[in-house]
Amino acid sequence: MTTEQRTDEWVSGYDLILTEVGETGRRLTREEIQARRTLGERAADAGIPLRTLVGRHLAMTREHWPATALTPAAVDGVLAAVEQSVDAFASGYERAQRMAVRQEEAARREFIDDLLYGRSHLGRIAERAERFGLLLSQAHAVAVAVGPEPYDEADPVPQRVERALTGRFGERSILVTTKDGRLVCVAPADQEEVLLHFAKQAHAATDGGQVAVGRPHPGAGGVVQSYEEALNALDLAERLDLDEPVVRSADLLVYPVLTRDRQAIADLVTSVLGPLTGARGGAEPLMDTLVAYFDAGCVAAQAARELSLSVRALTYRLARIHRLTGHNPADPLHRYTLQTAVLGARLAGWPGTPL
């Protein structure tokens, strides 16, 4: 079957229009224009390239050009009919394409919601995942990036990050998307370089935003678990004022342990750090001192620089903490209790937030 034969059904009736316009000089009727649009929609649904179809319209225009000599006005009329026909056909074709894109976007968004929240049967999610380039039979890890503003897939930031990833790694079973205003990347667990490159690109594209990486887990349920771990890591980083560009949930496993029993951690903070509220100026300056001291690895000189204090002033504050709490920050036997209480206080927002 020739190309002309394959495409003739999509230009059906066009030859009759040319003949009648050449004889009468009339313009296309509303019904004829709608028929051309309908044919354009059907051709798009059938996957026929628009370039091929426009070429067939032009070829038929040559084949069925009126045989009699036409006046200039009649020539203009035929050319106007050609323009109307092709424009209506292309309009229908483009409309069908837009509808197909919207349906694909809706299906993709529904799949992403199901994938990240586990709202559908896991076997069904795994089947649908192949359509979007993921093989959930292997383990995957999820990275989540947050920036100064929320993003969706139409924004230039996620598009730039996705282009950077696919440009370097190709498809590689990578899914880059957005969810709740954050950038999300799902990648096979054995391709850690993908998530690292995503973190680098997302950090730059979001003007210094933070990225959290969940641990790898197998199956569709593993994607949900890794995604939740990444979200929890971002939450912990915010509550602990961690300014690292990339945080890993595997490095923060101790913190969920601390927050699992809120009453126990509240009792620990109250009993160990509660006496600091009686200090002149309140507990906050002394809490800042403990945070800086522990973050500096208990190196007084480094902590003093962080707080813009002299080493003598820092040492004085540590001594006050010892007197008030009965726990000496410089004593290894006391340090663990103090540091655990400080971590619990930071997670709870104490002393700014009541326990």
Secondary structure as GFF3:
##gff-version 3
##sequence-region A 1 355
A	DSSP	alpha_helix	3	7	.	.	.	ID=ss1
A	DSSP	three_ten_helix	8	11	.	.	.	ID=ss2
A	DSSP	alpha_helix	14	24	.	.	.	ID=ss3
A	DSSP	alpha_helix	30	45	.	.	.	ID=ss4
A	DSSP	alpha_helix	50	63	.	.	.	ID=ss5
A	DSSP	alpha_helix	72	117	.	.	.	ID=ss6
A	DSSP	alpha_helix	122	129	.	.	.	ID=ss7
A	DSSP	three_ten_helix	130	132	.	.	.	ID=ss8
A	DSSP	beta_strand	140	146	.	.	.	ID=ss9
A	DSSP	alpha_helix	156	169	.	.	.	ID=ss10
A	DSSP	beta_strand	175	179	.	.	.	ID=ss11
A	DSSP	beta_strand	182	188	.	.	.	ID=ss12
A	DSSP	alpha_helix	192	205	.	.	.	ID=ss13
A	DSSP	beta_strand	210	213	.	.	.	ID=ss14
A	DSSP	alpha_helix	219	239	.	.	.	ID=ss15
A	DSSP	beta_strand	246	248	.	.	.	ID=ss16
A	DSSP	three_ten_helix	249	252	.	.	.	ID=ss17
A	DSSP	alpha_helix	254	260	.	.	.	ID=ss18
A	DSSP	alpha_helix	262	273	.	.	.	ID=ss19
A	DSSP	three_ten_helix	274	278	.	.	.	ID=ss20
A	DSSP	alpha_helix	284	295	.	.	.	ID=ss21
A	DSSP	alpha_helix	300	307	.	.	.	ID=ss22
A	DSSP	alpha_helix	311	325	.	.	.	ID=ss23
A	DSSP	alpha_helix	332	348	.	.	.	ID=ss24
###
